[in-house]
Amino acid sequence: MLATIQEIVKNCEALLITAGAGMGVDSGLPDFRGNEGFWRAYPPLAKLGISFSQMANPKWFEKDPSLAWAFYGHRLKLYRNTTPHRGFHILLDLAKSKNDNYFIFTSNVDGQFQKAGFEEERIYEIHGSIHYLQCLHNCTDDIWPNTEDVKVDMERFRALRYPHCRHCGQVARPNILMFDDWGWNPKRAIQQERRYNKWLKANHNKNLAIIEIGAGTAIPTVRLEGESLAAKFPKATLIRINPREPQIDKNLGYALAMGGLKGIEAITKLSQ
């Protein structure tokens, strides 16, 4: 099976890389899988009994912005200080070997694909990015780069200072789609989506390899995207890399029960 996957990757004309939280694990990033993993990363929230889905909610920016920005400020610093693992660069080399005929579809908000050298214009961040800000109250539809230095007291788990809207001066929030979020400004993501759909249309009849890395079933958006395209596109094959949830419909493609880096190394052996 692996040899078949390698041949598909080697011979494809277009490359779609879809990625969930598992893509960052080999870089040392937490995937927040279940409360146990989340609370290991954030002991102060374990003491409060606050889960990831409860914390990743815009209500905290209204209710307690210092707590909200402790969480997002810590994540911002973590992502800024993280070096993308070698798998990113293997995939980038693969993309370049396809005459840059690629796109990234990711639920990750960490900006690691841009950091690894992938083109901004070829990335669709379906949940937004922590590296951009918006007004909490949407006084404007402006979205601007997050260049703030958010200092966090990790003992008390409080942000000592946090971003404010550059238009009205009220609290700013990350341009990220959170849980129960009716205030997210999707303008930047909509622009990315338009470019993505244009690329898909141009590659509808080409040999398309969809390489999915670390996308789980808890929030299955990334998995469903690859499965949908593999079903609709006549020459598309889905290659799912997932150590814990590798199951796949055999009519759609192939699966490897591996971590991200190991899986990427395995499927690109013949194309390096």
Secondary structure, DSSP 8 states (H G I E B T S, - for coil): -HHHHHHHHHH-SEEEEEE-GGGGGGGT-----HHHHHHHH-HHHHHHT--HHHHSSTHHHHH-HHHHHHHHHHHHHHHHH----HHHHHHHHHHHHTTT-EEEEE---S-HHHHHT--GGGEEETTEEEEEEEETT-SS---EE------EETTTTEESS--B-TTT-SBEEEEE--TT-S----HHHHHHHHHHHHHHHHTTTS-EEEEEES--SSSTHHHHHHHHHHHHSTTEEEEEE-SS-----TTTEEEE-S-HHHHHHHHTGGG-
